[in-house]
């Protein structure tokens, strides 16, 4: 079988990863006198790698990640006070398997978003399902008129993932009654599925921002029951000349 015919056969078999590297692997085999088994191992490995990359890319898009953020890409030296050990422990995803929560608290610009998405990416690599939403998008989805007519269908997208990442939590006042809808998500995920929350505001401010202290208290009660709390302090990436302190 000549090379063009081989390439066509690979296309028909949907072995695009193997086809992409075929020419290079053939040259490598000729130059280094690979055995048939060695050559086959290499080209099948190429196919597996490409399929894995595509799987991760598809699941990352489904999770709502606009771009991949990893632990390796994070600038740990910029803010050495960030608890690196705690972050890497969360990145093992054991807290997700145990249906526990995690809470990142601190001022903007300290890396909460990057690291929460990096943990989400590690979860995806381990075969877990992830959904990332800002609190504003989540609330908008839940209180929309269409959502109220199909409540269970709307809730399902927030109840199904192994890990729900909520960003910008309590960043500003939310619409009236939105806390009640959020509480339902929290209650129905409680001790069943994990939530990772990013918040720029101290916990005592949550009641005012939800405009409902009892609801905020009920949310806190469930989130904090089995929770890894990670404080973020140091210099803001967005305002390098300033130093931000942990919430009071």
C-alpha positions, 0 to 999 in steps of 0.5 A: 500500500502506497502512502497516499492510499494509506492516508486515505485508509486512515481517514476512512478509519477516522484515525486523524491523529495517526494521519497527522504524524504519519509522515514524520513517524515514517521518516523516524522509522527509516532513520532509526530502524524502528521495529514494527512493534515500536513503530505501531506503538508510536503511531497509536500513541499519537492517535490516543494523544490527539483524541485526549486533547479533543476530549479535554477541549470539548469538555472545557467548552461545555464547562464554560471555560473561554480558555484553558487555565492551568496550575502550571501557568499560574504565577506563584511567585507574584503572591507567595502568600497564596496557600499553594499546598491547599490549592494543590490539595484541591486539585487532586479533586478528592473534595469533589469525590467527597461532595464537599465545597471550596470557598476562595475569599479575597479581593479582586486581582489575586488569582481566584478565577485562574486557580478555580478554573485550573482546578476545574480543568484538573477535574475534567482531566480526571473524567469529572463533569464541571460547569462554571458560571458567574453568579449573575448568569446563574441568577439570570437563568434561574429567575428568567420567565422561561426558567420559571415555567420549566423550573426542573429543566433549568435547575438540571444544568446546575444540579448535574455537574460533579463540580459547579464553579460560581464566580463573582459571588456576592460581588454586588447586590442581586435582584430581589428573591434571587437568593431563594433560587440560589438556595435551592441549587445549594440545598439540592447539591448539599452533600451530593455534589461539590461547589467551588465559590469565588467571593470578593466580599467577606461572608458577613456582607452576603446577607446585605447583597442578597437582600435577605439575611436568612437566605444568605445564612442558610446558604452559608450554613450548607456551603461551610458545613463541609468546606475548604476555605482558602483566603487570598491576600497579596498584591493585585495583578490588576493594580500592581502598586497596591496590596490587598488584605484578606476580608475582615 
